[in-house]
Amino acid sequence: MNFTKLKVALLFTAGLFITLPVSAQIKEQTKIKDATAVLTAFSEMKETIPSELLQVTQGIIIVPKLINAGFVVGGKRGKGIAMVKRSDGSWSNPVFLTITGGSVGAQIGVQSVDLVLIFKSSKSLTEIKNSSFTLGGDLSVAAGPVGRSSTASTDYKLEAEVYSYSRSKGLFAGITLNGASLAIDAPSNKNFYGKAMTGNAIFTAPVNDSADVKELKAKLNTMK
């Protein structure tokens, strides 16, 4: 290889190292945008998440396009984000996570659903660290009340620790989450934040000021 070809090869290789960290974030940026779109879709539905519940929410998980498939024995797989409220009432940075799990029952087919989990306490999420927890096992989960106001629904303040909302094709879709496992998506967090971090470290880190994160937080604030 002559000097000119060698120089071009080195420049090309250097360019790869420069652009890889940026392009590695694209999937995570898309996931944040998708999460914002999910919240927008929920807020535009006639029967939506009650404002009273959102006012007391201390944590939220948003999983766009969760795949719910099965033929008698079902399975779930999806990636989403988790956020908690800080002591000043503002929302934390998003932590990327995965949800996996199975269920048994009379079911058939494959559907893609948007999933939102409402947490009454942020402790469940801040303590997840690099491990995982099981819905219906480590944490009680129930279908959340719907409607602009929750006064005509069940008392959400006294029962489950987590309330689930899912929608498919513009309508609410009930899915079973008992046994589903939530875990930190370490590779995605590293891609987005540029270094390996625990979930709690991300929750308490200085505010990420990227445009996508700002838009997501703004949407959460409008849903109160």
C-alpha positions in Angstrom: 0.0 0.0 0.0 1.5 3.4 -1.0 1.6 6.4 1.3 -1.5 8.0 -0.3 -3.7 4.9 0.1 -2.4 4.5 3.7 -3.3 8.1 4.5 -6.8 7.7 3.1 -7.3 4.5 5.1 -6.2 6.1 8.3 -8.5 9.1 7.8 -11.4 6.7 7.0 -10.7 4.7 10.2 -10.5 7.9 12.3 -13.7 9.1 10.8 -15.4 5.9 12.0 -14.2 6.4 15.6 -15.5 10.0 15.5 -18.9 9.2 14.1 -19.7 5.9 16.0 -20.6 7.5 19.3 -23.0 9.9 17.6 -24.7 7.2 15.4 -24.9 4.9 18.5 -27.3 7.3 20.1 -29.8 7.3 17.2 -31.8 4.3 18.5 -32.0 5.8 22.0 -33.0 9.2 20.6 -35.7 7.5 18.6 -37.0 5.6 21.7 -37.3 8.9 23.6 -39.2 10.5 20.7 -41.5 7.4 20.5 -42.2 7.7 24.2 -43.2 11.3 23.8 -45.5 10.2 20.9 -47.1 7.6 23.2 -47.9 10.1 25.9 -49.4 12.4 23.2 -51.6 9.6 21.9 -52.8 8.7 25.4 -53.6 12.4 26.2 -55.7 12.6 23.0 -57.9 9.6 23.9 -61.3 10.2 25.3 -60.6 7.7 28.1 -57.2 8.6 29.3 -55.0 8.4 32.4 -56.8 10.4 35.1 -55.2 13.7 36.0 -55.6 12.9 39.7 -53.4 9.9 39.3 -50.8 11.8 37.3 -50.5 14.4 40.0 -49.4 11.9 42.6 -47.3 9.8 40.3 -43.6 9.5 41.5 -42.4 7.4 38.6 -43.3 6.3 35.1 -42.3 3.7 32.5 -43.1 4.1 28.9 -42.7 1.2 26.5 -43.5 2.0 22.8 -44.5 -0.9 20.6 -44.3 -3.7 23.2 -44.7 -7.0 21.3 -47.3 -9.2 22.9 -47.5 -12.5 21.1 -48.9 -15.9 21.9 -50.6 -19.2 21.0 -51.9 -20.4 24.4 -48.5 -19.6 25.9 -47.7 -15.9 25.4 -44.6 -13.8 25.4 -43.7 -10.1 25.7 -40.7 -8.2 24.7 -40.0 -4.5 24.5 -37.7 -1.6 25.3 -38.6 1.6 26.9 -37.6 4.3 29.4 -38.2 5.0 33.1 -38.3 8.4 34.8 -38.8 9.5 38.4 -39.8 12.7 40.0 -37.0 14.6 41.9 -37.5 16.2 45.2 -38.3 19.5 43.5 -41.1 18.0 41.5 -39.2 18.0 38.2 -38.6 14.8 36.1 -35.3 13.0 36.1 -33.3 11.9 33.1 -34.6 8.8 31.3 -33.2 5.4 32.1 -33.4 2.8 29.3 -34.8 -0.6 30.2 -36.3 -3.8 28.8 -39.4 -5.7 29.6 -39.7 -9.4 29.1 -42.1 -12.0 30.3 -44.6 -14.7 29.5 -48.2 -15.6 30.4 -50.5 -18.6 30.0 -54.1 -18.3 28.9 -56.6 -18.2 26.0 -54.7 -16.1 23.6 -53.6 -16.2 20.0 -51.9 -13.9 17.5 -49.4 -11.0 17.8 -50.1 -7.4 18.7 -48.0 -4.3 19.2 -49.1 -2.2 22.2 -47.9 1.0 23.7 -47.5 0.5 27.5 -47.4 3.1 30.3 -46.7 2.0 33.9 -47.6 4.5 36.6 -45.7 4.2 39.9 -47.0 5.5 43.2 -43.5 5.6 44.6 -40.2 6.3 43.0 -38.3 4.0 45.4 -39.2 0.9 43.3 -37.4 2.4 40.3 -34.4 4.1 42.1 -33.6 0.8 43.8 -33.6 -1.3 40.6 -29.9 -0.3 40.0 -28.4 -3.0 37.6 -30.7 -5.8 38.6 -34.3 -6.5 37.7 -37.7 -6.9 39.3 -40.9 -8.8 38.5 -44.3 -7.2 38.1 -46.9 -9.1 40.1 -44.1 -10.6 42.2 -41.8 -8.0 43.6 -44.4 -5.3 42.8 -48.2 -5.5 42.7 -49.6 -4.3 39.4 -53.2 -3.6 38.3 -55.0 -2.1 35.4 -55.3 1.6 36.0 -58.5 3.6 36.2 -59.4 5.5 33.1 -61.1 8.8 32.4 -60.2 12.5 32.6 -61.2 12.2 36.3 -60.8 9.2 38.5 -63.7 10.0 40.8 -65.9 7.4 39.1 -63.2 4.7 39.2 -61.5 2.6 41.8 -59.5 4.2 44.5 -56.0 4.3 43.1 -54.4 5.6 46.3 -54.8 2.5 48.4 -54.3 -0.6 46.2 -51.6 -1.5 43.8 -48.0 -0.1 43.7 -48.1 0.1 39.9 -50.9 0.9 37.5 -50.7 -0.2 33.9 -52.2 1.4 30.7 -51.9 -0.2 27.3 -53.3 0.9 23.9 -53.4 -0.8 20.6 -54.6 0.8 17.3 -56.0 3.8 19.2 -58.0 1.8 21.8 -57.2 0.6 25.3 -56.0 -3.0 25.2 -55.8 -5.0 28.4 -52.7 -7.2 28.7 -51.5 -9.4 31.5 -48.2 -8.2 33.1 -47.9 -10.5 36.0 -44.6 -12.3 35.7 -43.1 -9.7 33.3 -39.5 -8.7 34.3 -38.2 -5.2 34.1 -34.4 -4.8 33.8 -31.9 -2.0 33.2 -30.8 -1.8 29.5 -27.1 -1.1 30.2 -25.9 -1.0 26.6 -28.6 1.6 25.6 -27.8 3.8 28.7 -24.1 3.6 27.8 -24.8 4.6 24.2 -26.9 7.6 25.2 -24.9 8.9 28.1 -21.5 8.0 26.8 -20.5 5.9 29.8 -21.7 3.0 31.9 -24.1 4.2 34.6 -26.5 2.6 37.1 -30.2 3.5 36.9 -30.0 5.5 40.1 -26.9 7.4 38.9 -28.9 8.5 35.8 -31.9 9.5 37.9 -29.8 11.7 40.1 -27.4 13.0 37.5 -27.4 16.7 36.3 -30.3 17.4 34.0 -29.7 16.2 30.4 -30.6 19.1 28.2 -31.0 17.4 24.8 -33.9 18.5 22.8 -35.6 15.1 22.8 -35.4 14.8 26.6 -36.7 18.4 27.1 -39.7 17.6 24.8 -40.5 14.4 26.7 -40.4 16.2 30.1 -42.5 19.0 28.7 -45.1 16.5 27.6 -45.2 14.9 31.1 -45.7 18.3 32.7 -48.7 19.1 30.5 -50.4 15.8 31.5 -50.7 16.8 35.2 
